[in-house]
Amino acid sequence: MTATRQIDITYLNGPDVQRLGLTDNEIIAAVEAALDAQGHKQTVIEPRVHLVPESSAKGHFNVLRGYVKPLGVAGVKVVSDFVDNYKVGLPSEMALLNLFDPQTGMPLAVIDATAITDMRTGAITALGAKYLARKPSRILGHIGARGTSYWNVRLLDRLFGFEEIRVHSRRPESRDAFAKRLSRDLGKRVLVTDDWESCVRDADIVVDASRLPQLEPLLKTEWIKKGALVVPYGTMSAVELSLTDIMDKVVVDDWGQCRKGLPFGALRQHVDSDRLTEHNLHAELGQIVAGVKPGRERDDETILFWHRGLSTSDIALGHALLTKAKRESIGQTLRFA
């Protein structure tokens, strides 16, 4: 048997991630750098795969894999998505991220990625708006109150400083608690609405983070005003097929995860029916961040940004946490070999 040197890995649990406390600016910067790397073709993003133990309506696991060359790290994240977890006092989404040395395959870290999933989703939503929304956007309409929703609103408000924030979700108790938390943390009033229309009609930025058990077109195309940015990313679609008809540009985070032949996603029906194809797609967000393709060019452009979730965003935030943890001596060292 060949002798090998001792291998240790870093373990960052949930409390460690909380103690490290990545700032809004650190989160946005890490994810934006990963998008820039993607736009310059310095990443590998494998389309996610799914494990469905019983039925997708009950819950499933997503497995995301990627490599970010400028960071010198590869990673695999497994994240669960179980709709009714609130009934047993658990978050709907829980995740683990494994980081590896891409030159040797040596494991580097295991990180509680539940918070990472929320933060990176919010950062992608916010960065999409940075490049695709009108600069004077003042009204946000946000559907959904899941874990990622908080970071959507928080990071969007960091960039835009909204005059009005409207939120809605299926359960009154969740939307009321969501608005209360946002109001406290953002230091401004957050309006709770009783229905989808009053939340999104005529908003400058519309985010659909709903969690539906099945396809249901609850977001009506007629409510979207000219010049708005619409960001849907639910597993089950809540938009009408006509939504893409009013768009001047459609942008995705990664076409490989949006193309035909894959399950789930807010625009899955649009892809499967050829309303959205690789040929009429405007760009991937990374191409816009890298300056390869233009983002918003006119105030009157109505734009749709569909994101499925990037493994590279998880890896970038995991790397940022690992770097900060080593600097601040936080986390546990575990013997691997």
C-alpha positions as CSV (number, residue, x, y, z in Angstrom):
1,M,0.0,0.0,0.0
2,T,1.4,3.4,-1.1
3,A,2.0,5.9,1.8
4,T,0.3,9.2,1.5
5,R,0.7,12.4,3.4
6,Q,-1.9,13.4,6.0
7,I,-4.9,15.1,4.5
8,D,-7.1,17.5,6.6
9,I,-10.3,19.2,5.5
10,T,-12.0,22.3,7.0
11,Y,-15.6,21.9,8.2
12,L,-17.7,25.0,8.5
13,N,-21.1,24.4,10.2
14,G,-24.1,26.7,10.2
15,P,-23.0,28.6,13.4
16,D,-19.5,29.1,11.8
17,V,-21.0,30.5,8.6
18,Q,-23.1,32.9,10.8
19,R,-20.1,34.0,12.8
20,L,-18.1,34.7,9.6
21,G,-21.0,37.1,8.6
22,L,-20.2,37.8,4.9
23,T,-21.3,41.4,4.3
24,D,-23.6,42.4,1.5
25,N,-20.7,43.8,-0.5
26,E,-18.6,40.7,0.0
27,I,-21.5,38.5,-1.2
28,I,-22.1,40.6,-4.3
29,A,-18.4,40.9,-5.1
30,A,-17.8,37.2,-4.9
31,V,-20.7,36.2,-7.1
32,E,-20.0,39.0,-9.6
33,A,-16.4,37.8,-9.9
34,A,-17.7,34.2,-10.6
35,L,-20.1,35.6,-13.3
36,D,-17.2,37.5,-14.9
37,A,-15.2,34.3,-15.0
38,Q,-18.1,32.5,-16.6
39,G,-18.4,35.2,-19.2
40,H,-14.7,34.8,-20.0
41,K,-15.1,31.0,-20.3
42,Q,-13.1,30.3,-17.2
43,T,-15.6,28.1,-15.5
44,V,-17.1,24.6,-15.9
45,I,-20.8,24.4,-15.1
46,E,-22.4,21.0,-15.2
47,P,-26.2,21.0,-15.5
48,R,-27.8,20.1,-12.2
49,V,-29.2,16.7,-11.6
50,H,-32.1,15.7,-9.4
51,L,-33.0,13.0,-6.9
52,V,-36.7,12.7,-6.3
53,P,-37.3,10.2,-3.5
54,E,-41.1,10.1,-3.9
55,S,-42.6,13.0,-5.9
56,S,-41.5,16.4,-7.0
57,A,-44.6,17.9,-5.4
58,K,-43.3,16.7,-2.0
59,G,-39.7,17.5,-2.4
60,H,-36.4,16.6,-4.1
61,F,-32.6,17.1,-4.0
62,N,-30.6,19.2,-6.5
63,V,-27.0,18.3,-7.2
64,L,-24.9,21.2,-8.6
65,R,-21.3,20.8,-9.9
66,G,-18.8,23.3,-11.1
67,Y,-15.2,24.7,-11.4
68,V,-14.0,28.3,-11.2
69,K,-10.5,28.5,-12.7
70,P,-9.5,32.0,-11.2
71,L,-10.3,30.6,-7.7
72,G,-8.5,27.3,-8.3
73,V,-11.3,25.3,-6.8
74,A,-14.0,22.9,-7.8
75,G,-17.2,22.0,-5.9
76,V,-20.3,19.9,-5.6
77,K,-23.4,21.1,-3.7
78,V,-26.3,18.9,-2.7
79,V,-29.4,21.0,-1.7
80,S,-32.8,19.7,-0.6
81,D,-36.1,21.4,-1.4
82,F,-39.0,20.1,0.6
83,V,-42.1,22.3,0.5
84,D,-43.8,21.3,3.8
85,N,-40.7,21.3,6.1
86,Y,-42.2,24.3,7.9
87,K,-44.7,22.0,9.4
88,V,-41.9,20.2,11.3
89,G,-39.9,23.2,12.1
90,L,-37.3,22.8,9.4
91,P,-36.2,25.1,6.6
92,S,-37.4,24.0,3.2
93,E,-33.9,24.1,1.8
94,M,-30.8,22.6,3.4
95,A,-27.5,22.1,1.7
96,L,-23.9,20.9,1.9
97,L,-21.1,22.1,-0.2
98,N,-17.9,20.1,-0.8
99,L,-14.9,22.0,-2.2
100,F,-12.0,20.2,-4.0
101,D,-8.5,20.9,-5.4
102,P,-9.2,20.6,-9.2
103,Q,-5.5,19.6,-9.9
104,T,-5.4,16.6,-7.5
105,G,-9.0,15.9,-6.5
106,M,-8.0,16.4,-2.9
107,P,-11.0,17.5,-0.7
108,L,-10.6,20.9,0.9
109,A,-13.7,21.7,2.8
110,V,-17.2,20.7,3.8
111,I,-19.5,23.7,4.4
112,D,-23.1,24.1,5.6
113,A,-24.4,25.7,2.4
114,T,-28.0,26.4,3.5
115,A,-27.2,30.1,4.0
116,I,-24.9,30.1,0.9
117,T,-27.9,28.9,-1.2
118,D,-30.0,31.8,0.1
119,M,-27.2,34.4,-0.3
120,R,-26.0,33.4,-3.7
121,T,-29.6,33.3,-5.1
122,G,-30.2,36.8,-3.8
123,A,-26.9,38.0,-5.3
124,I,-27.7,36.6,-8.7
125,T,-31.2,38.3,-8.6
126,A,-29.6,41.6,-7.5
127,L,-26.8,41.4,-10.1
128,G,-29.3,40.6,-12.8
129,A,-31.1,43.8,-11.8
130,K,-27.8,45.7,-11.7
131,Y,-27.2,45.0,-15.4
132,L,-30.8,44.6,-16.7
133,A,-33.1,46.9,-14.7
134,R,-33.7,50.6,-15.2
135,K,-31.4,52.6,-13.1
136,P,-34.2,54.7,-11.5
137,S,-36.2,51.6,-10.5
138,R,-38.1,52.6,-7.4
139,I,-40.8,49.9,-6.9
140,L,-40.1,46.2,-6.2
141,G,-42.8,43.6,-6.3
142,H,-41.7,40.3,-4.7
143,I,-43.6,37.1,-4.7
144,G,-42.6,34.4,-2.2
145,A,-41.2,34.4,1.3
146,R,-38.8,31.4,1.2
147,G,-35.2,31.6,2.5
148,T,-33.8,33.0,-0.8
149,S,-36.5,35.7,-0.8
150,Y,-35.0,37.6,2.1
151,W,-31.6,37.9,0.3
152,N,-33.4,38.9,-3.0
153,V,-35.0,41.9,-1.4
154,R,-32.1,42.8,0.9
155,L,-29.5,42.8,-1.9
156,L,-31.8,44.4,-4.4
157,D,-32.5,47.2,-2.0
158,R,-28.8,47.6,-1.3
159,L,-28.3,48.4,-5.0
160,F,-31.5,50.4,-5.7
161,G,-32.7,51.9,-2.4
162,F,-36.4,51.4,-3.3
163,E,-39.1,53.9,-2.5
164,E,-41.7,51.0,-2.3
165,I,-41.2,47.3,-1.5
166,R,-44.3,45.1,-1.9
167,V,-44.3,41.4,-0.9
168,H,-46.8,38.6,-1.1
169,S,-46.8,34.8,-0.4
170,R,-49.4,32.1,-0.1
171,R,-49.5,31.9,3.7
172,P,-50.4,35.1,5.6
173,E,-48.2,34.2,8.5
174,S,-45.2,33.8,6.3
175,R,-45.6,37.0,4.4
176,D,-46.3,39.0,7.5
177,A,-43.2,37.6,9.2
178,F,-41.2,38.2,6.1
179,A,-42.2,41.8,5.8
180,K,-41.6,42.4,9.5
181,R,-38.0,41.0,9.2
182,L,-37.3,43.1,6.1
183,S,-38.7,46.3,7.6
184,R,-36.5,45.8,10.7
185,D,-33.3,45.0,8.8
186,L,-33.8,47.5,5.9
187,G,-35.1,50.3,8.1
188,K,-38.1,51.1,5.9
189,R,-41.7,50.2,5.5
190,V,-42.5,47.0,3.6
191,L,-46.0,46.6,2.2
192,V,-47.7,43.3,2.5
193,T,-50.3,42.6,-0.3
194,D,-53.1,40.0,-0.3
195,D,-52.8,39.0,-3.9
196,W,-50.4,38.7,-6.8
197,E,-51.8,41.5,-8.9
198,S,-51.5,44.3,-6.3
199,C,-47.9,43.1,-5.6
200,V,-46.5,43.1,-9.1
201,R,-48.7,45.4,-11.3
202,D,-46.6,48.3,-12.6
203,A,-43.6,47.5,-10.4
204,D,-40.2,48.4,-11.9
205,I,-38.7,45.0,-10.8
206,V,-40.8,41.9,-10.4
207,V,-39.4,38.8,-8.7
208,D,-41.3,35.5,-8.7
209,A,-39.8,33.3,-6.1
210,S,-43.0,31.3,-5.5
211,R,-43.0,27.7,-4.5
212,L,-45.9,25.9,-6.2
213,P,-46.7,22.2,-6.1
214,Q,-47.6,22.3,-9.8
215,L,-47.7,24.6,-12.8
216,E,-50.1,27.4,-12.3
217,P,-50.0,30.7,-14.3
218,L,-50.7,33.1,-11.4
219,L,-48.4,35.9,-12.7
220,K,-50.3,37.6,-15.6
221,T,-48.5,39.1,-18.5
222,E,-50.8,42.1,-18.6
223,W,-49.6,43.3,-15.2
224,I,-46.1,43.9,-16.4
225,K,-45.4,47.4,-17.3
226,K,-43.2,48.5,-20.3
227,G,-39.6,48.8,-19.2
228,A,-39.8,46.5,-16.3
229,L,-37.4,43.7,-15.3
230,V,-39.1,40.3,-14.5
231,V,-37.1,37.7,-12.6
232,P,-38.9,34.3,-12.3
233,Y,-37.1,31.3,-10.8
234,G,-39.5,28.9,-9.2
235,T,-39.2,25.2,-9.7
236,M,-42.8,25.1,-11.0
237,S,-43.8,27.8,-13.4
238,A,-46.1,30.6,-12.3
239,V,-46.0,32.6,-15.5
240,E,-48.1,32.6,-18.6
241,L,-46.7,31.4,-21.9
242,S,-47.4,34.9,-23.3
243,L,-44.8,36.5,-20.9
244,T,-41.9,36.1,-23.4
245,D,-44.0,37.7,-26.1
246,I,-43.7,41.2,-24.5
247,M,-39.9,40.9,-23.8
248,D,-37.3,42.8,-25.7
249,K,-34.6,40.6,-24.2
250,V,-34.5,37.3,-22.4
251,V,-31.4,36.5,-20.3
252,V,-30.5,33.4,-18.4
253,D,-27.7,32.5,-16.0
254,D,-26.7,29.3,-17.8
255,W,-28.2,28.0,-21.0
256,G,-26.9,24.5,-20.3
257,Q,-29.4,24.3,-17.4
258,C,-32.2,25.9,-19.4
259,R,-32.1,23.9,-22.7
260,K,-34.6,21.3,-23.8
261,G,-34.6,17.9,-22.2
262,L,-34.3,19.0,-18.6
263,P,-37.0,19.1,-15.9
264,F,-38.3,22.0,-13.9
265,G,-37.9,25.8,-14.1
266,A,-40.1,28.9,-14.5
267,L,-39.7,28.9,-18.3
268,R,-39.5,25.2,-19.0
269,Q,-42.7,25.3,-21.1
270,H,-41.3,28.2,-23.1
271,V,-38.2,26.2,-23.9
272,D,-40.0,23.0,-24.7
273,S,-42.4,24.8,-27.0
274,D,-39.6,26.7,-28.8
275,R,-40.8,30.1,-27.6
276,L,-37.3,30.5,-26.0
277,T,-34.4,28.9,-27.9
278,E,-30.6,29.3,-28.0
279,H,-31.1,31.5,-31.1
280,N,-33.5,34.1,-29.7
281,L,-31.9,34.1,-26.2
282,H,-30.1,37.5,-25.8
283,A,-27.3,36.4,-23.5
284,E,-26.2,34.6,-20.3
285,L,-25.7,37.0,-17.5
286,G,-22.0,36.2,-17.2
287,Q,-21.5,37.4,-20.8
288,I,-23.0,40.7,-19.8
289,V,-21.0,41.0,-16.6
290,A,-17.8,40.3,-18.6
291,G,-18.7,42.9,-21.3
292,V,-19.1,40.4,-24.1
293,K,-22.7,41.3,-24.7
294,P,-24.7,44.4,-23.7
295,G,-27.2,44.4,-20.8
296,R,-30.0,47.0,-20.8
297,E,-29.5,49.6,-23.6
298,R,-32.8,51.6,-23.3
299,D,-35.2,52.6,-20.5
300,D,-38.1,51.3,-22.5
301,E,-36.8,47.7,-22.9
302,T,-38.8,45.1,-21.1
303,I,-36.4,42.3,-20.0
304,L,-36.8,38.9,-18.5
305,F,-34.0,37.2,-16.4
306,W,-34.5,33.5,-15.7
307,H,-32.0,31.9,-13.3
308,R,-31.8,28.3,-12.4
309,G,-28.9,28.6,-9.9
310,L,-25.2,28.4,-10.6
311,S,-22.8,26.0,-8.9
312,T,-20.1,28.5,-9.5
313,S,-21.9,31.0,-7.3
314,D,-22.0,28.5,-4.5
315,I,-18.3,27.7,-5.0
316,A,-17.4,31.4,-5.0
317,L,-19.2,32.1,-1.7
318,G,-17.8,28.8,-0.2
319,H,-14.3,30.0,-1.2
320,A,-14.9,33.4,0.3
321,L,-16.1,31.8,3.6
322,L,-13.1,29.4,3.6
323,T,-10.6,32.2,3.1
324,K,-12.2,34.4,5.8
325,A,-12.4,31.4,8.2
326,K,-8.7,30.7,7.8
327,R,-7.9,34.4,8.4
328,E,-10.1,34.5,11.6
329,S,-9.4,30.9,12.8
330,I,-13.0,29.8,12.6
331,G,-14.2,26.3,11.9
332,Q,-13.0,22.7,12.6
333,T,-10.1,20.8,11.1
334,L,-11.1,17.2,10.3
335,R,-8.8,14.3,9.5
336,F,-9.6,12.9,6.0
337,A,-6.7,10.5,5.4
